[in-house]
Amino acid sequence: MDGKPYSRKTDGSLVPLTGKTDWTRLDRMTSAEVEAIAAADTDGAPMSDAEWAKAEIVHPHKVAVGLKLDHDLLGWFKSQGKGYQTRINTILRH
């Protein structure tokens, strides 16, 4: 892959995701302008330092599964060193 985000269609094909963000406008904004817009967003109110202090990182539970992979594909992952299953999980998640 080229590092760009894609979406998988039901037929298995991939289509590039296109965003609607006006990056030029955003790059010109000051931090104060960004903070003012964020503060006005009732759906995404900024968290206080006290709230962040209570925040907890929660990782999804993993489930043991049997997965059939092509021999050469599995060989490549294993050749990258310890943690090949975690790397496969990370790639599938992203």
JOQUI-V421265 format. One record per residue. N is the residue number from 1. D_LAST is the distance of its C-alpha to the last C-alpha in Angstrom with 2 decimals. Layout:
N,D_LAST
N,D_LAST
This chain:
1,11.24
2,12.66
3,9.95
4,10.48
5,8.48
6,9.46
7,10.44
8,11.75
9,15.41
10,17.48
11,19.08
12,15.93
13,16.04
14,13.42
15,14.56
16,13.63
17,13.13
18,16.13
19,16.81
20,20.29
21,20.39
22,23.62
23,22.47
24,26.07
25,27.54
26,25.08
27,25.80
28,29.51
29,29.35
30,30.72
31,29.18
32,31.99
33,31.11
34,27.44
35,28.68
36,31.30
37,28.89
38,26.60
39,29.78
40,30.91
41,27.76
42,28.89
43,25.51
44,23.89
45,26.78
46,26.19
47,26.33
48,29.36
49,29.46
50,30.88
51,27.98
52,25.46
53,27.71
54,27.30
55,23.51
56,21.82
57,18.32
58,17.36
59,14.73
60,13.97
61,16.48
62,15.65
63,17.65
64,19.22
65,18.84
66,20.32
67,18.08
68,19.86
69,18.41
70,20.47
71,22.63
72,21.71
73,17.94
74,18.51
75,21.09
76,18.84
77,16.37
78,19.55
79,21.12
80,18.60
81,20.28
82,20.05
83,16.84
84,15.52
85,14.43
86,12.41
87,10.73
88,10.12
89,8.71
90,6.30
91,5.32
92,5.52
93,3.80
94,0.00
